[in-house]
Amino acid sequence: MNKQEEFLAGQFDLRRFLLLAGKKLWWLLAGAVLGAVLLGGGYFIRTQLLAGEAVYRSDALYYITFTEGAEEIKQHFYNDYTWNDVLDSDEIAGVAAQMSGGITKEYIAASTRVPTMSDIHMIHVYVEDGDPAVAEQIQNAIGIALSYFAHNTEEGFEEICQWDRKPAQQLTEMNLINRWIIAGAVLGALCALLGVAYVYVMDDTVRLESDLYPVPGMRERIAGSVFAGKEDTKEAEQLREQLRQLMDGRTTVMLTGADGRPAEDALIQTVRRALPEGVNICNGKEKKGKAAPEEAVTVCCIRAGGITAAQLKRLWAAAEKKGWPEAVILTDVAYALHKAYYLGKDKGSFRI
């Protein structure tokens, strides 16, 4: 089973994740900034630096007078969809081409459109072109062609006349850069959060006593924790009591690391203070060939942050062949992390 499968199969420790992820809060800030720059910058480049030529629109409003009683009938044939087809036909675009002085029917059809209608009696005709003079020229021709169309249609129309008209104006898109920046910041922060979660899944470094619980045969042997650069009275008392019960009258303790190496001097001094008076400590520094006394209590010291759970399982499995250590002490534990994780509660209540 790989790390991802093991993580998904196990119970998710939200408290541990939040405490460790808090140190990577800058990832979210960096992701938000990077996302905002990418999406906001991309939008700016597309709309400003890579924008095409300016487009001008001539907008004219035409009023349609139907033959009396024909509104309901004509409504089924003339709406914003069919009017666009009618504008492109020979009856309007073709006639407008003849009035425009050299502009082709196809060009006029491509430049004109009717937006959504709110009233069957009124239509807006948009003429869009890169040259405002050409847009006005086409709009003039369209007006004549629509009037001609109304008078030449056999029935249904009385008149189509121009009610209002705006001079050709340059089309400008609404500036949405703020929305793109916000969207980029949100997406960037989410991607960074996924990155933090991925790193958390892949990193199985031992940092707390609870990280030792999944190792077979280790949970019940945990004697306590020793903090890095700080001493805690309550934790020291618990460690002292655990070691006192473990000694059970014996007078020698053998300290080793998870990899079998001798314990460091600073740790020896800490453990010595937790042991009853008269107890000797062996840490593998004896002369070569001289073994520790058979009655010695073997204590395995595991340095927090210095070994992964996978490595520890392999070392612990190898130690099983020689006989498991009688106790385990987790050393160099981050004091703030330990206190925030257990919140002053009995560590036993967190054991799985």
LINKA-V503416 format. One record per backbone hydrogen bond with DSSP energy under -0.5 kcal/mol. CO is the residue of the C=O (numbers start at 0). NH is the residue of the N-H. If there is no record, write none. Layout:
co	nh
CO	NH
CO	NH
This chain:
co	nh
1	5
2	6
3	7
4	8
5	9
11	13
12	16
13	17
14	18
15	19
16	20
17	21
19	22
20	23
21	24
23	26
23	27
24	27
24	28
25	29
26	30
27	31
28	32
29	33
30	34
31	35
32	36
33	37
34	38
35	39
36	40
37	41
38	42
39	43
40	44
41	45
42	46
43	47
43	48
44	49
54	170
55	128
56	58
56	168
57	59
57	126
58	165
59	61
59	124
60	162
60	163
61	122
62	64
62	160
63	65
64	157
64	158
66	69
69	73
70	74
71	75
72	75
73	76
73	77
76	78
78	82
79	83
80	84
81	85
82	86
83	87
85	88
86	92
88	91
88	92
88	93
89	94
91	95
92	96
93	97
94	98
95	99
96	101
103	107
104	108
105	109
106	110
107	111
110	127
112	114
112	125
118	121
120	63
122	61
123	125
124	59
125	112
126	57
128	55
129	131
130	134
131	135
132	136
133	137
134	138
135	139
136	140
137	141
138	142
139	143
140	144
141	145
142	146
143	147
144	148
145	149
146	150
147	151
148	152
155	66
158	64
160	62
160	162
163	60
165	58
168	56
173	175
175	179
176	180
177	181
178	182
179	183
180	184
181	185
182	186
183	187
184	188
185	189
186	190
187	191
188	192
189	193
190	194
191	195
192	196
193	197
194	198
195	199
196	200
197	201
198	202
201	203
203	308
205	304
207	210
208	211
208	212
209	212
211	214
213	215
214	217
214	218
217	220
218	221
220	327
223	329
225	332
226	228
226	229
230	232
231	235
232	236
233	237
234	238
235	239
236	240
237	241
238	242
239	243
240	244
241	245
242	246
243	247
246	249
250	279
251	296
252	254
252	281
253	298
254	262
255	300
256	259
260	256
263	267
264	268
265	269
266	270
267	271
268	272
269	273
270	273
270	274
271	274
275	278
279	252
281	254
286	289
288	290
292	295
295	297
296	253
296	298
297	325
297	326
298	255
299	301
299	328
300	257
300	302
301	303
301	330
302	305
306	205
307	311
308	312
309	313
310	314
311	315
312	316
313	317
314	318
315	319
316	320
317	320
317	321
318	321
318	322
326	299
327	222
327	223
328	301
328	330
329	225
330	303
332	227
332	334
333	337
334	338
335	339
336	340
337	341
338	342
341	344
345	348
346	349
347	350
